[in-house]
Amino acid sequence: MLWEWWLAYLALGAVVGFFAGLLGVGGGGIMVPVLTSMFLAQGLGDQSVHLALATSMASIVLTSVSSIRSHHQHGAILWPVVWRLSPAIVAGTIGAALIAGALPSVALAVFFCCFMSYIALQMLLNVKPKASRQLPGWGGLSLAGLSIGGISALVAIGGGSLTVPFLTWCNVRLQNAIATSAAVGLPIALSGTVGYLWSGWAVENTPQYSSGYVYWPAVVCISVVSFFTAPLGVKLAHRLPVSTLKKIFAALLVLLSAKMLHSVLVAL
């Protein structure tokens, strides 16, 4: 692998970590389209989207551990909710990752583009659900967990854009919703990684240094650098105009997603 790609992965990790700390959003929206373009440039063709999703999911693991530690120290995580959501989330994430392995790249790219456009619209309009009910029982939480895990696996995110709105809708304080969502992000990342490892294990012509669809050089570079740049983003969150930056970030999500879809369609 050319050294230029190592530098590119390190740079991507720096950007992902910074925005995660600054805006409190996961890096999947940036990682997946950028990694897809990189993998296409390396000649990986119709495996590029699958590799990007899997690599992005694996790269979230270390960030999730760091985030959980920070929120737990502040006593903000609602652990009973985490334990009740996690089994269904794991099932939904693994199931969706296995399904994603069998889907064509174009279908995955279209779904990713549509979902990120939805997230961007929420950020632009600052849409926040009004608290209107209490947390449901095991059945309701299981259904929510399956949905959160399934969608998260298909777009390689930690689930915050889904878990936080759901919990705040159920009258959970925003601080607790964010912290609990961070804790839920770890089983999503771990089970999603396992699912993509499994679904891509028998696939031929995956790149060297990969397991299944997970490309480890990119995972290591992105994870290590983002671990250090995320705190920088947190510090600057109180000094920079975050509301303006969110709008810029939302526009960036749409542009990157559209670019990803266009690149996949041209390549295939």
Disulfide bonds with the S-S distance in Angstrom:
none
